[in-house]
Amino acid sequence: MSDDEPRLTVYDVVGAEFFTQLVEHFYAGVVADEVLLPMYPDDLTAAKANLAGFLVQYWGGPTTYSDERGHPRLRMRHFPFAIDQAARDAWARHMHAAVAATVASRGLPVELVAIFDRYFENAATHLINQPIP
């Protein structure tokens, strides 16, 4: 590939449906999690759409998320929720399981798991807003 050719993004490799499926897998874990579920509204429709939209944009897809909602401002958007180490770990655990399940079900290269996991580990840690005891 020359410097003049556009580089593939993760979004180019996995496609939009990957993120929809990833979010569905993730929220299947959240609804059974006593630490995380209280942070979410009863109707998860908007939360699912927002997460999928953000991930699509972050990984190189259309900018619909920012076009509709403005800058992601993840820390600000999550500040109203008490996110401690336990919440961070629960969130990361469900996202890791969702990534593994989605990558496997779509027959994608297993190397993608490490790429996603690294990002999600860092993002989850970044959102902690409660003191560590």
mmCIF file of the C-alpha atoms, coordinates in Angstrom:
data_MODEL
# 
_entry.id   MODEL 
# 
loop_
_atom_site.group_PDB 
_atom_site.id 
_atom_site.type_symbol 
_atom_site.label_atom_id 
_atom_site.label_alt_id 
_atom_site.label_comp_id 
_atom_site.label_asym_id 
_atom_site.label_entity_id 
_atom_site.label_seq_id 
_atom_site.pdbx_PDB_ins_code 
_atom_site.Cartn_x 
_atom_site.Cartn_y 
_atom_site.Cartn_z 
_atom_site.occupancy 
_atom_site.B_iso_or_equiv 
_atom_site.pdbx_formal_charge 
_atom_site.auth_seq_id 
_atom_site.auth_comp_id 
_atom_site.auth_asym_id 
_atom_site.auth_atom_id 
_atom_site.pdbx_PDB_model_num 
ATOM 1   C CA . MET A 1 1   ? 0.000   0.000   0.000  1.00 0.00 ? 1   MET A CA 1 
ATOM 2   C CA . SER A 1 2   ? 1.434   3.388   -0.937 1.00 0.00 ? 2   SER A CA 1 
ATOM 3   C CA . ASP A 1 3   ? 1.163   6.523   1.169  1.00 0.00 ? 3   ASP A CA 1 
ATOM 4   C CA . ASP A 1 4   ? -1.347  7.885   -1.349 1.00 0.00 ? 4   ASP A CA 1 
ATOM 5   C CA . GLU A 1 5   ? -3.797  5.013   -0.855 1.00 0.00 ? 5   GLU A CA 1 
ATOM 6   C CA . PRO A 1 6   ? -6.378  5.335   1.913  1.00 0.00 ? 6   PRO A CA 1 
ATOM 7   C CA . ARG A 1 7   ? -5.732  3.074   4.893  1.00 0.00 ? 7   ARG A CA 1 
ATOM 8   C CA . LEU A 1 8   ? -8.387  0.647   5.999  1.00 0.00 ? 8   LEU A CA 1 
ATOM 9   C CA . THR A 1 9   ? -10.050 1.387   9.314  1.00 0.00 ? 9   THR A CA 1 
ATOM 10  C CA . VAL A 1 10  ? -11.378 -1.200  11.733 1.00 0.00 ? 10  VAL A CA 1 
ATOM 11  C CA . TYR A 1 11  ? -14.829 -0.127  10.583 1.00 0.00 ? 11  TYR A CA 1 
ATOM 12  C CA . ASP A 1 12  ? -13.865 -0.941  6.986  1.00 0.00 ? 12  ASP A CA 1 
ATOM 13  C CA . VAL A 1 13  ? -12.884 -4.443  8.094  1.00 0.00 ? 13  VAL A CA 1 
ATOM 14  C CA . VAL A 1 14  ? -15.821 -5.281  10.373 1.00 0.00 ? 14  VAL A CA 1 
ATOM 15  C CA . GLY A 1 15  ? -18.715 -3.155  9.054  1.00 0.00 ? 15  GLY A CA 1 
ATOM 16  C CA . ALA A 1 16  ? -21.598 -1.431  10.813 1.00 0.00 ? 16  ALA A CA 1 
ATOM 17  C CA . GLU A 1 17  ? -23.470 -4.632  11.665 1.00 0.00 ? 17  GLU A CA 1 
ATOM 18  C CA . PHE A 1 18  ? -20.515 -5.766  13.782 1.00 0.00 ? 18  PHE A CA 1 
ATOM 19  C CA . PHE A 1 19  ? -21.088 -2.875  16.175 1.00 0.00 ? 19  PHE A CA 1 
ATOM 20  C CA . THR A 1 20  ? -24.831 -3.471  16.343 1.00 0.00 ? 20  THR A CA 1 
ATOM 21  C CA . GLN A 1 21  ? -24.194 -7.096  17.241 1.00 0.00 ? 21  GLN A CA 1 
ATOM 22  C CA . LEU A 1 22  ? -21.437 -6.158  19.696 1.00 0.00 ? 22  LEU A CA 1 
ATOM 23  C CA . VAL A 1 23  ? -23.767 -3.789  21.530 1.00 0.00 ? 23  VAL A CA 1 
ATOM 24  C CA . GLU A 1 24  ? -26.513 -6.435  21.696 1.00 0.00 ? 24  GLU A CA 1 
ATOM 25  C CA . HIS A 1 25  ? -24.074 -8.950  23.190 1.00 0.00 ? 25  HIS A CA 1 
ATOM 26  C CA . PHE A 1 26  ? -22.818 -6.327  25.640 1.00 0.00 ? 26  PHE A CA 1 
ATOM 27  C CA . TYR A 1 27  ? -26.258 -5.326  26.895 1.00 0.00 ? 27  TYR A CA 1 
ATOM 28  C CA . ALA A 1 28  ? -27.253 -8.967  27.310 1.00 0.00 ? 28  ALA A CA 1 
ATOM 29  C CA . GLY A 1 29  ? -24.615 -9.017  30.042 1.00 0.00 ? 29  GLY A CA 1 
ATOM 30  C CA . VAL A 1 30  ? -25.574 -5.644  31.491 1.00 0.00 ? 30  VAL A CA 1 
ATOM 31  C CA . VAL A 1 31  ? -29.221 -6.594  32.055 1.00 0.00 ? 31  VAL A CA 1 
ATOM 32  C CA . ALA A 1 32  ? -28.105 -9.445  34.319 1.00 0.00 ? 32  ALA A CA 1 
ATOM 33  C CA . ASP A 1 33  ? -25.514 -7.386  36.218 1.00 0.00 ? 33  ASP A CA 1 
ATOM 34  C CA . GLU A 1 34  ? -26.538 -6.028  39.617 1.00 0.00 ? 34  GLU A CA 1 
ATOM 35  C CA . VAL A 1 35  ? -23.715 -3.469  39.633 1.00 0.00 ? 35  VAL A CA 1 
ATOM 36  C CA . LEU A 1 36  ? -24.348 -1.973  36.194 1.00 0.00 ? 36  LEU A CA 1 
ATOM 37  C CA . LEU A 1 37  ? -28.069 -2.333  35.561 1.00 0.00 ? 37  LEU A CA 1 
ATOM 38  C CA . PRO A 1 38  ? -29.104 0.377   38.074 1.00 0.00 ? 38  PRO A CA 1 
ATOM 39  C CA . MET A 1 39  ? -27.105 2.917   36.044 1.00 0.00 ? 39  MET A CA 1 
ATOM 40  C CA . TYR A 1 40  ? -29.211 2.330   32.948 1.00 0.00 ? 40  TYR A CA 1 
ATOM 41  C CA . PRO A 1 41  ? -32.774 3.348   32.083 1.00 0.00 ? 41  PRO A CA 1 
ATOM 42  C CA . ASP A 1 42  ? -35.486 0.694   31.865 1.00 0.00 ? 42  ASP A CA 1 
ATOM 43  C CA . ASP A 1 43  ? -35.626 1.148   28.093 1.00 0.00 ? 43  ASP A CA 1 
ATOM 44  C CA . LEU A 1 44  ? -32.167 0.487   26.653 1.00 0.00 ? 44  LEU A CA 1 
ATOM 45  C CA . THR A 1 45  ? -33.042 1.526   23.097 1.00 0.00 ? 45  THR A CA 1 
ATOM 46  C CA . ALA A 1 46  ? -31.317 4.922   23.223 1.00 0.00 ? 46  ALA A CA 1 
ATOM 47  C CA . ALA A 1 47  ? -28.330 3.597   25.194 1.00 0.00 ? 47  ALA A CA 1 
ATOM 48  C CA . LYS A 1 48  ? -27.788 0.882   22.583 1.00 0.00 ? 48  LYS A CA 1 
ATOM 49  C CA . ALA A 1 49  ? -28.083 3.320   19.688 1.00 0.00 ? 49  ALA A CA 1 
ATOM 50  C CA . ASN A 1 50  ? -25.695 5.792   21.342 1.00 0.00 ? 50  ASN A CA 1 
ATOM 51  C CA . LEU A 1 51  ? -23.062 3.168   22.121 1.00 0.00 ? 51  LEU A CA 1 
ATOM 52  C CA . ALA A 1 52  ? -23.249 1.623   18.651 1.00 0.00 ? 52  ALA A CA 1 
ATOM 53  C CA . GLY A 1 53  ? -23.113 5.050   17.014 1.00 0.00 ? 53  GLY A CA 1 
ATOM 54  C CA . PHE A 1 54  ? -20.143 6.128   19.085 1.00 0.00 ? 54  PHE A CA 1 
ATOM 55  C CA . LEU A 1 55  ? -18.236 2.905   18.344 1.00 0.00 ? 55  LEU A CA 1 
ATOM 56  C CA . VAL A 1 56  ? -18.947 3.105   14.621 1.00 0.00 ? 56  VAL A CA 1 
ATOM 57  C CA . GLN A 1 57  ? -17.554 6.635   14.559 1.00 0.00 ? 57  GLN A CA 1 
ATOM 58  C CA . TYR A 1 58  ? -14.582 5.894   16.821 1.00 0.00 ? 58  TYR A CA 1 
ATOM 59  C CA . TRP A 1 59  ? -13.471 2.945   14.703 1.00 0.00 ? 59  TRP A CA 1 
ATOM 60  C CA . GLY A 1 60  ? -13.609 4.880   11.427 1.00 0.00 ? 60  GLY A CA 1 
ATOM 61  C CA . GLY A 1 61  ? -17.220 4.811   10.280 1.00 0.00 ? 61  GLY A CA 1 
ATOM 62  C CA . PRO A 1 62  ? -19.652 7.632   9.573  1.00 0.00 ? 62  PRO A CA 1 
ATOM 63  C CA . THR A 1 63  ? -19.728 10.583  11.975 1.00 0.00 ? 63  THR A CA 1 
ATOM 64  C CA . THR A 1 64  ? -23.459 10.289  12.611 1.00 0.00 ? 64  THR A CA 1 
ATOM 65  C CA . TYR A 1 65  ? -22.932 10.114  16.373 1.00 0.00 ? 65  TYR A CA 1 
ATOM 66  C CA . SER A 1 66  ? -21.205 13.518  16.538 1.00 0.00 ? 66  SER A CA 1 
ATOM 67  C CA . ASP A 1 67  ? -23.478 14.980  13.891 1.00 0.00 ? 67  ASP A CA 1 
ATOM 68  C CA . GLU A 1 68  ? -26.492 14.168  16.081 1.00 0.00 ? 68  GLU A CA 1 
ATOM 69  C CA . ARG A 1 69  ? -25.071 14.463  19.617 1.00 0.00 ? 69  ARG A CA 1 
ATOM 70  C CA . GLY A 1 70  ? -22.005 16.681  19.347 1.00 0.00 ? 70  GLY A CA 1 
ATOM 71  C CA . HIS A 1 71  ? -18.563 15.799  20.676 1.00 0.00 ? 71  HIS A CA 1 
ATOM 72  C CA . PRO A 1 72  ? -18.619 12.464  22.544 1.00 0.00 ? 72  PRO A CA 1 
ATOM 73  C CA . ARG A 1 73  ? -17.371 14.010  25.840 1.00 0.00 ? 73  ARG A CA 1 
ATOM 74  C CA . LEU A 1 74  ? -17.350 10.563  27.431 1.00 0.00 ? 74  LEU A CA 1 
ATOM 75  C CA . ARG A 1 75  ? -16.244 11.628  30.905 1.00 0.00 ? 75  ARG A CA 1 
ATOM 76  C CA . MET A 1 76  ? -18.853 14.374  31.047 1.00 0.00 ? 76  MET A CA 1 
ATOM 77  C CA . ARG A 1 77  ? -21.637 12.103  29.806 1.00 0.00 ? 77  ARG A CA 1 
ATOM 78  C CA . HIS A 1 78  ? -20.739 9.455   32.384 1.00 0.00 ? 78  HIS A CA 1 
ATOM 79  C CA . PHE A 1 79  ? -20.080 11.794  35.308 1.00 0.00 ? 79  PHE A CA 1 
ATOM 80  C CA . PRO A 1 80  ? -23.635 11.542  36.727 1.00 0.00 ? 80  PRO A CA 1 
ATOM 81  C CA . PHE A 1 81  ? -22.989 7.841   37.394 1.00 0.00 ? 81  PHE A CA 1 
ATOM 82  C CA . ALA A 1 82  ? -20.831 6.646   40.270 1.00 0.00 ? 82  ALA A CA 1 
ATOM 83  C CA . ILE A 1 83  ? -18.237 4.585   38.418 1.00 0.00 ? 83  ILE A CA 1 
ATOM 84  C CA . ASP A 1 84  ? -15.886 2.852   40.788 1.00 0.00 ? 84  ASP A CA 1 
ATOM 85  C CA . GLN A 1 85  ? -13.446 -0.004  40.202 1.00 0.00 ? 85  GLN A CA 1 
ATOM 86  C CA . ALA A 1 86  ? -16.208 -2.615  40.559 1.00 0.00 ? 86  ALA A CA 1 
ATOM 87  C CA . ALA A 1 87  ? -18.394 -0.888  37.960 1.00 0.00 ? 87  ALA A CA 1 
ATOM 88  C CA . ARG A 1 88  ? -15.420 -0.445  35.654 1.00 0.00 ? 88  ARG A CA 1 
ATOM 89  C CA . ASP A 1 89  ? -14.487 -4.112  35.981 1.00 0.00 ? 89  ASP A CA 1 
ATOM 90  C CA . ALA A 1 90  ? -18.068 -5.284  35.392 1.00 0.00 ? 90  ALA A CA 1 
ATOM 91  C CA . TRP A 1 91  ? -18.383 -3.084  32.306 1.00 0.00 ? 91  TRP A CA 1 
ATOM 92  C CA . ALA A 1 92  ? -15.041 -4.286  30.930 1.00 0.00 ? 92  ALA A CA 1 
ATOM 93  C CA . ARG A 1 93  ? -15.930 -7.937  31.628 1.00 0.00 ? 93  ARG A CA 1 
ATOM 94  C CA . HIS A 1 94  ? -19.181 -7.686  29.671 1.00 0.00 ? 94  HIS A CA 1 
ATOM 95  C CA . MET A 1 95  ? -17.515 -5.804  26.831 1.00 0.00 ? 95  MET A CA 1 
ATOM 96  C CA . HIS A 1 96  ? -14.698 -8.355  26.598 1.00 0.00 ? 96  HIS A CA 1 
ATOM 97  C CA . ALA A 1 97  ? -17.243 -11.173 26.416 1.00 0.00 ? 97  ALA A CA 1 
ATOM 98  C CA . ALA A 1 98  ? -19.223 -9.256  23.790 1.00 0.00 ? 98  ALA A CA 1 
ATOM 99  C CA . VAL A 1 99  ? -16.118 -8.640  21.684 1.00 0.00 ? 99  VAL A CA 1 
ATOM 100 C CA . ALA A 1 100 ? -15.066 -12.289 21.803 1.00 0.00 ? 100 ALA A CA 1 
ATOM 101 C CA . ALA A 1 101 ? -18.564 -13.512 20.949 1.00 0.00 ? 101 ALA A CA 1 
ATOM 102 C CA . THR A 1 102 ? -19.041 -11.027 18.109 1.00 0.00 ? 102 THR A CA 1 
ATOM 103 C CA . VAL A 1 103 ? -15.642 -11.619 16.535 1.00 0.00 ? 103 VAL A CA 1 
ATOM 104 C CA . ALA A 1 104 ? -16.153 -15.395 16.710 1.00 0.00 ? 104 ALA A CA 1 
ATOM 105 C CA . SER A 1 105 ? -19.720 -15.355 15.398 1.00 0.00 ? 105 SER A CA 1 
ATOM 106 C CA . ARG A 1 106 ? -18.709 -13.268 12.396 1.00 0.00 ? 106 ARG A CA 1 
ATOM 107 C CA . GLY A 1 107 ? -15.612 -15.335 11.609 1.00 0.00 ? 107 GLY A CA 1 
ATOM 108 C CA . LEU A 1 108 ? -13.337 -12.325 11.903 1.00 0.00 ? 108 LEU A CA 1 
ATOM 109 C CA . PRO A 1 109 ? -9.602  -12.490 12.619 1.00 0.00 ? 109 PRO A CA 1 
ATOM 110 C CA . VAL A 1 110 ? -8.976  -13.259 16.281 1.00 0.00 ? 110 VAL A CA 1 
ATOM 111 C CA . GLU A 1 111 ? -6.357  -10.458 16.340 1.00 0.00 ? 111 GLU A CA 1 
ATOM 112 C CA . LEU A 1 112 ? -9.252  -8.009  16.464 1.00 0.00 ? 112 LEU A CA 1 
ATOM 113 C CA . VAL A 1 113 ? -10.074 -9.155  19.988 1.00 0.00 ? 113 VAL A CA 1 
ATOM 114 C CA . ALA A 1 114 ? -6.802  -7.753  21.336 1.00 0.00 ? 114 ALA A CA 1 
ATOM 115 C CA . ILE A 1 115 ? -7.272  -4.469  19.465 1.00 0.00 ? 115 ILE A CA 1 
ATOM 116 C CA . PHE A 1 116 ? -10.771 -3.966  20.873 1.00 0.00 ? 116 PHE A CA 1 
ATOM 117 C CA . ASP A 1 117 ? -9.873  -5.216  24.352 1.00 0.00 ? 117 ASP A CA 1 
ATOM 118 C CA . ARG A 1 118 ? -6.969  -2.779  24.656 1.00 0.00 ? 118 ARG A CA 1 
ATOM 119 C CA . TYR A 1 119 ? -9.226  0.140   23.741 1.00 0.00 ? 119 TYR A CA 1 
ATOM 120 C CA . PHE A 1 120 ? -12.068 -0.922  26.032 1.00 0.00 ? 120 PHE A CA 1 
ATOM 121 C CA . GLU A 1 121 ? -9.747  -1.537  28.995 1.00 0.00 ? 121 GLU A CA 1 
ATOM 122 C CA . ASN A 1 122 ? -8.347  1.979   28.667 1.00 0.00 ? 122 ASN A CA 1 
ATOM 123 C CA . ALA A 1 123 ? -11.747 3.580   28.084 1.00 0.00 ? 123 ALA A CA 1 
ATOM 124 C CA . ALA A 1 124 ? -13.288 1.837   31.093 1.00 0.00 ? 124 ALA A CA 1 
ATOM 125 C CA . THR A 1 125 ? -10.443 2.949   33.338 1.00 0.00 ? 125 THR A CA 1 
ATOM 126 C CA . HIS A 1 126 ? -10.696 6.517   32.034 1.00 0.00 ? 126 HIS A CA 1 
ATOM 127 C CA . LEU A 1 127 ? -14.339 6.715   33.154 1.00 0.00 ? 127 LEU A CA 1 
ATOM 128 C CA . ILE A 1 128 ? -13.708 5.869   36.822 1.00 0.00 ? 128 ILE A CA 1 
ATOM 129 C CA . ASN A 1 129 ? -14.908 8.873   38.795 1.00 0.00 ? 129 ASN A CA 1 
ATOM 130 C CA . GLN A 1 130 ? -15.002 7.526   42.351 1.00 0.00 ? 130 GLN A CA 1 
ATOM 131 C CA . PRO A 1 131 ? -12.044 7.285   44.708 1.00 0.00 ? 131 PRO A CA 1 
ATOM 132 C CA . ILE A 1 132 ? -10.389 3.901   44.956 1.00 0.00 ? 132 ILE A CA 1 
ATOM 133 C CA . PRO A 1 133 ? -10.722 2.696   48.583 1.00 0.00 ? 133 PRO A CA 1 
# 
